[in-house]
């Protein structure tokens, strides 16, 4: 994956008569890995992992994941689409995410594809559509108690696919776009058995742990992505407890995304 230079420092935005809005960090001064203007890894000198859970059409693993995190006393970060928030069977999940002390953030409202899979340099959406869609998602999350006004909003793009355009548009909204750290293959847990990209859940877990041994920095600063649900019958979230036990035994601590990427 092509690495892009970090963008220039970003300005503090504030309004007269109002409290200052928290500024986006100057990415050029941070020990983070940047791709297409988005952060894909935190500080590799720290033995910390940020668990990232996304949800769109499916969320059957949400309660199990929250129960598992609670049993381990781990805080994570959850990112839901507008479709997830409007799903009648899932309406209590965002409330519990917040009650349990996790970060709750946007994953877009309608889950649009921002750029073609075969040519990342092209952009398929206008800035106006991007802003309208993302703001709708942010507003709906605020309606359930998330994303306090004046704070940086952390955002993982739909399909975990984006380019410099979306990173820049997000910054203009005081939103920090990030993506999962590549390499571990954890993101494959979305694929059902009918997809060519399907991988059994145990192999996904084993590959995460194998990558930890392979990478010279282990999983330090890792933004580790998993999904809260999918069409697959072999549910990877059922192995979360095993994964956390093994990562704990290797000395990792777990932080929310706003702690990993704090300004």
N, C-alpha and C positions, 0 to 999 in steps of 0.2 A: 504494500500500500504506500503510495507516494506521500512523503512527509513535506508539509508546507511550512514556510517560516512563520513564526508567531506574529500576530498583528501588532500594530503600534499601540501605545498606551491609550486607554479610553478615559474620557472625561467624566468627572462627577456631575450628575444632573441634579439640580435642585430648583425649587420654585420660591420666589419671594413670599414671605409670610407663611411658608410651610416648612416642616422639618425636612432636612436633606434626605434625598433618596440614596440608599446604599449604592456605592459605585461598583461597577464591574471591575474586576481585577485587571491590572496591567499584565497581560499574558507574557509579554517579553521579559518580565522580571520573575516569572514563576518557573519552578523546576518541573514543568509539566510537558507532556508530549502533545503536540498540536498537529492535526491533520485537517486540511481544508478549512482552517480557521476555527475548528472545534477541538475541544480537549478530549483526548482519548486515554490519557493515563496521568495519574498524580505523581507525587514525589517518590521516586524509586529508592530513596534512602530510608524510607519509613516502611516498617513491616505492617502496613495497613491495607485492608481491602474494603472497597465500597460495594456492597451488594445492591444490584440494580434489578428491580422486577418491573416488567412492563405488562400491560393488559389492554386488550382491544375487544375482539369478539368473544373471547373465552376467559373465564375466571374461576373455573371449578377448583383450582388449587389454592385460592386465596386464603381461605380459613386455615387450611393445613399449614401453609407457609407462615402465616402469622402466629399460629400456635407453636410452631417449631422455633421461630425466632424468639418468642417470649420465653420458651423453656431454656434457651441459651443466653438469655438476657442480651440479645444483639439488636442494635438499631440498624435499619436498612432504608432504602429509598424506593418508592413506588411511583410509577408513571402510567397514567390511565388516559385513554382516548375519550372523546365525548360519547362514543358508542358504549363504552364500558360504563360510564357514569349514568347513562340513560337506561341501562339494562335493569329491569325490575328486580331480577333475582340477585343483583350485585349491589344494590343501592346502599346496603349497610357496610360494605367493605371499606370505602374511603373514610367513613366515619371512624371505623375501628383502626384503620391505619394511623390516623391522627391521634386517637385516644391512646394507642400503644407507643406513641412517641417517634414514629417513623416520619421521613420526609415524604410529602405528597406533591407530585409535580405533573406537568403537562407532557402529553405524547401526541398532540394534535387533536383537533376535533374530529375531522372526517378521514384521517389517516391517508392523506394524499401521497403519491410518489413524487418527490421533488426533482429527481433527475434520472435519466435512463440508466438501467443497469449496465448497458454496454458502453456508455459514454458519460462519465460523471461530469464532464465539463459543460454539458448542456443543462439548461434549466427548463423544467416543464411547467412551472407555476409563476405567476406574477408576484411582485412584492405585495400588492394589494390583497390578493387571495391568501398569501402566506400569513399576513398580519391579521386578516379577518378570522381565518381559521384558528390560528394560535390564540388570539385574544378571546375567542369564544370558549376555548378549552380552559384558559386561565380564569375567566369569569365564572365558569361553572365550578371549578375547583375552589374558588374563593367563596362561593355560595355554600359549600359544605364545610367551610372553616379552614381551608388550606391557603397557602401563599399570602402571608401578611403583606399589606400595602407597604411600599417603601423598601422592601427587601429584594435582593437579586432573585430572579426566577431561574431555576435550573431546568433544562429542557433536553430530552433525548428525542431525536426526530423519528417520524414514522418510518418503518422498515429499516431503521438504523442506517439511513442512506441520505446523503446531503452533499452539498458543495459549498464553496466560498460564499455564494450568494446568500444562502440561508443563514450561514454564520453571521454575516454582516447585517442582514435584516433583523435577526434576533437581537444583536447588540443594540440596534436602534430602539428596541423595545425594553431595554435593560434586562435582557434575557441572555443567559450564558448557555450556548449550545454545547453539548458534549455527546460522546458516543462511547460504546463499550470498548474495552481494550482488546485488540485482536490477538489471536494466537491460541487461546485455550479451547476454542470450539464450543464453549458453553451455550452460545446462541442457537445451536442446532436443535435445542429442545422443543422448538416450535413445530418441527416437521413431522407430519403423520406418516404412518407406515406406507401409504400410497406414493409418497414423494421419493424421488431418487436420492435426495439428501438425507433421508431418514437414517438415524444412528440410534441403536439401543441406548436406553438411559444409563445403564451401568457403564457403557463405554464412554459416554459423555462425562460422567463423574471421573472415571479413570483417566481420561485424557486431560481433564483440568489438573489433576494431581500430577500427571506425568509432565505437563508443561511447566508446572511449578519447579520441577527438578531440572528442566531443560533451560529455561530462561536464566541468564546470569543474575538477574535481579529477583528471581523467584516470582511471586505474585505481588511484590511490593508496589503500592500505588495503583493496584489493579481496579478497574471498574468492571466488575464481573456480572454479566447480564444473564438473567434467567427469565422465563415467562410464567405468569400466574395461571396459565391455562392453554390448552391447545386441543386439536382434534385427535391427537395421537392416543392410542390405548395404553401405551407404555409411558406412564406419567413420570417424568423426571423429578418433579417436585417431591415425590415420595421418598427420594434419596437425599433430600436436603440435610436431614439430620446426620447421615453418614458423612456427607461432604463437610459440614461444619465441624464435626468431631475431629476429622482428620486435619483440617486446616488449623483448628485450635491447637492440636497436638504439635503442629509445626511452628507454633509461636505467633500466628497472625492475630491481630485485633481487627475489629470491624467498626467502620464509621459511616455516618450518613454522607451523602454527596456534598451537602453544604459544609461539612467539616473537612472532607477530603480536598475540596476546591474552594476553600474560603478565601476571601479577598484580604 
